[in-house]
Amino acid sequence: MIGDNDLLLIEDYLDDQLSGVQRQQFEQRLAKEPELAAELKIYRKMNQHLETQVKVNKQKEWKALLAEERGKQQSAPPARLRRMYYIASAAAAVLLLVAFFFLLPGPSNPDLAEAYWGESAAFFSTLTERGEAPSSPDNSQAYQLFEQGQYKSALEALRQAGPLSEVDLLLQGAAHFQLQQSDEAIRLFQQLLDDPNTLSKDEARWCLALAYLQKDQVAQARPLLQQIIDQQAWNWKPATRLMEEMGGR
């Protein structure tokens, strides 16, 4: 069974924080313990999801910035003024970069929720690997539709299915989140947290915090994220980063 110390080892391994001896010992365990190796694969996928999301957001910001600057450019000035024009353009570009990184407001709370949803997306995409995906044909179809981005169809498939497991309810809440239906997502994630038999409380707590953030309700999201950090849950690192980005909001 994977314990908390194993999860910390996985995180340190992926962050290249282990010594040479520790790394060698951990890799020997990976070769002998399939469950540990599977968990490492899940964590690696979650990191890749988040890194991809961050890169996409940065690329969008830079493309928008470049498009704005190109739109402002006019035809080249006369030759005698060209040197002054280049100097002024360079100075303006520097000032623009300073403003972009230090003066402009950061992403909104809904934008942060969307960016950090990659951690949740990784969890849902690895349900089959964890052996937690439902065996019901209707429910399995819902998972396939969700993976294809057909969130409304996934919800309809779940409604037509039989009794829903806690993982099904997580998927249902995730589909509502993707459709910007924050209230319904909050209701489902809170229902899972309130159920004493729920095993996926860490996932439900993380998703609930993001759903509150999507609705711009920082006061409700902050204590949930702090609880994840205090308990050193599997997602405590992204929760810490998110709290830092939220700052004093």
C-alpha positions in Angstrom: 0.0 0.0 0.0 1.3 3.5 -0.9 1.9 5.6 2.2 2.4 9.3 2.7 6.2 8.9 2.8 6.1 7.1 -0.6 4.2 10.1 -2.0 6.8 12.5 -0.7 9.5 10.3 -2.2 7.7 10.4 -5.6 7.5 14.2 -5.5 11.2 14.6 -4.5 12.1 12.1 -7.2 10.3 14.1 -9.9 11.7 17.4 -8.5 15.3 15.9 -8.6 15.6 16.4 -4.8 17.0 12.9 -4.0 20.6 12.2 -3.4 22.4 9.7 -5.7 22.0 6.9 -3.2 18.3 7.7 -2.4 17.5 7.9 -6.1 19.1 4.5 -6.7 17.2 2.9 -3.8 14.0 4.4 -5.0 14.5 3.1 -8.6 15.2 -0.3 -7.2 11.9 -0.2 -5.4 10.1 0.9 -8.6 11.4 -2.2 -10.4 10.0 -4.5 -7.6 6.8 -2.6 -6.6 4.3 -2.2 -9.5 1.9 -0.2 -7.3 4.6 2.4 -6.6 5.6 2.5 -10.3 2.0 3.1 -11.3 1.7 5.9 -8.7 4.8 7.5 -10.1 3.3 7.4 -13.6 0.2 9.1 -12.3 2.2 11.9 -10.7 4.3 12.4 -13.8 1.2 12.8 -15.9 -0.2 15.3 -13.4 3.0 17.4 -13.6 2.9 17.2 -17.4 -0.7 18.4 -17.4 0.1 21.4 -15.3 3.3 22.3 -17.2 1.4 22.2 -20.5 -1.4 24.4 -19.1 1.1 27.0 -17.9 3.0 27.0 -21.2 -0.3 27.4 -23.1 -1.3 30.4 -20.9 2.1 32.0 -21.3 2.0 31.6 -25.1 -1.5 33.1 -25.3 -0.3 36.1 -23.2 2.8 36.7 -25.4 0.8 36.3 -28.7 -1.8 38.9 -27.5 1.0 41.3 -26.5 2.8 40.9 -29.9 -0.5 41.4 -31.8 -1.2 44.6 -29.9 2.3 45.9 -30.6 2.1 45.1 -34.3 -1.2 46.8 -34.5 0.4 50.0 -33.2 3.3 50.0 -35.6 3.1 52.5 -38.5 5.1 52.9 -41.7 8.8 53.5 -41.3 9.8 57.2 -40.7 12.1 59.1 -43.0 15.7 58.0 -43.0 17.0 60.9 -40.9 14.6 60.0 -38.1 15.0 56.3 -38.3 17.7 56.0 -35.7 15.6 58.0 -33.2 12.6 55.9 -34.0 14.5 52.7 -33.3 15.8 54.1 -29.9 12.3 55.2 -28.9 10.8 51.8 -30.0 13.4 49.9 -28.0 12.7 52.1 -24.9 9.0 51.6 -25.3 9.4 47.8 -25.6 11.4 47.7 -22.4 8.8 49.8 -20.6 6.1 47.6 -21.9 7.8 44.4 -20.7 8.3 46.0 -17.2 4.6 46.9 -17.2 3.6 43.4 -18.3 5.5 41.6 -15.6 5.2 44.1 -12.7 2.4 46.6 -13.1 -0.4 44.8 -14.9 -2.8 42.9 -12.7 -2.4 39.2 -12.5 -4.8 36.6 -13.7 -8.3 36.6 -12.3 -9.6 34.0 -9.9 -11.6 32.2 -12.5 -8.5 32.2 -14.7 -6.4 30.7 -11.9 -9.1 28.0 -11.4 -8.9 27.1 -15.1 -5.1 27.0 -15.1 -4.9 24.8 -12.0 -7.6 22.5 -13.2 -4.9 20.6 -14.9 -4.1 18.9 -11.6 -7.7 17.6 -11.5 -7.7 16.7 -15.2 -4.7 14.5 -14.6 -6.6 12.7 -11.8 -9.7 12.0 -14.0 -7.5 10.9 -16.9 -5.8 8.2 -14.7 -8.9 6.7 -13.2 -8.7 3.7 -15.5 -5.1 3.1 -14.5 -6.0 3.3 -10.9 -8.7 0.7 -11.4 -11.4 3.0 -10.2 -13.4 3.5 -13.4 -16.9 2.1 -13.3 -17.7 -1.2 -14.9 -21.2 -0.1 -15.9 -21.4 0.4 -19.7 -23.3 3.6 -19.4 -20.8 5.0 -16.9 -17.9 3.9 -19.0 -19.4 5.8 -21.9 -19.6 8.9 -19.7 -15.9 8.7 -19.0 -15.1 8.4 -22.7 -17.3 11.4 -23.5 -15.6 13.4 -20.8 -12.1 12.6 -22.1 -13.3 13.8 -25.6 -14.5 17.1 -24.1 -18.2 16.3 -24.6 -19.2 17.3 -21.1 -22.9 17.7 -21.7 -23.1 14.3 -23.3 -21.1 12.9 -20.4 -23.6 14.3 -17.9 -26.5 12.9 -19.9 -24.9 9.4 -19.9 -24.4 9.6 -16.1 -28.1 10.6 -15.6 -29.2 7.5 -17.5 -26.8 5.2 -15.6 -27.6 3.3 -12.5 -26.4 4.3 -9.0 -23.4 6.5 -9.1 -20.2 5.8 -7.2 -18.1 8.5 -5.5 -15.8 8.6 -8.5 -18.8 9.0 -10.8 -19.9 12.0 -8.7 -16.5 13.5 -9.0 -16.7 13.1 -12.8 -20.2 14.7 -12.7 -18.9 17.7 -10.7 -15.9 18.0 -13.1 -18.2 18.1 -16.1 -20.2 20.9 -14.5 -17.0 22.7 -13.8 -15.9 22.5 -17.4 -19.3 23.9 -18.4 -18.8 26.9 -16.1 -21.7 25.6 -14.0 -20.0 26.4 -10.7 -23.0 26.1 -8.4 -23.8 22.5 -9.4 -20.1 21.6 -9.2 -19.9 23.0 -5.7 -22.9 21.1 -4.6 -21.6 17.7 -5.8 -18.0 18.2 -4.5 -19.4 19.3 -1.1 -21.7 16.3 -1.0 -18.7 14.1 -1.4 -16.8 15.9 1.4 -19.8 15.6 3.7 -20.1 11.9 3.2 -18.0 10.1 5.9 -17.6 7.1 3.6 -15.9 9.1 0.8 -12.4 7.8 0.1 -11.5 10.6 -2.4 -11.8 13.5 0.0 -8.4 15.0 -1.2 -9.6 15.1 -4.8 -13.1 16.4 -3.8 -11.6 19.2 -1.6 -9.2 20.3 -4.4 -12.0 20.4 -6.9 -14.3 22.2 -4.5 -11.7 24.9 -3.9 -11.3 25.4 -7.7 -15.1 25.5 -8.2 -15.3 28.3 -5.5 -12.4 30.1 -7.2 -14.2 29.8 -10.6 -17.1 31.6 -8.9 -14.7 34.2 -7.5 -15.4 33.2 -3.9 -11.9 33.3 -2.5 -13.0 33.3 1.1 -14.5 29.8 0.6 -11.6 28.5 -1.5 -8.7 29.6 0.8 -9.5 27.3 3.9 -9.9 24.3 1.6 -6.5 24.9 0.0 -5.0 25.5 3.4 -6.4 22.2 4.7 -4.8 20.4 1.7 -1.4 22.0 2.6 -1.7 21.2 6.3 -2.5 17.6 5.7 0.3 17.2 3.1 -2.2 15.6 0.7 -1.0 14.5 -2.8 -1.8 17.9 -4.2 -0.3 20.1 -1.5 2.4 21.5 -3.8 -0.1 22.9 -6.4 -2.3 24.1 -3.6 0.7 26.0 -2.1 1.5 27.6 -5.5 -2.1 28.5 -6.0 -2.3 30.2 -2.5 0.8 32.2 -3.4 -0.7 33.4 -6.7 -3.9 34.3 -4.9 -1.9 36.4 -2.5 -3.9 38.8 -0.4 -7.1 38.6 -2.5 
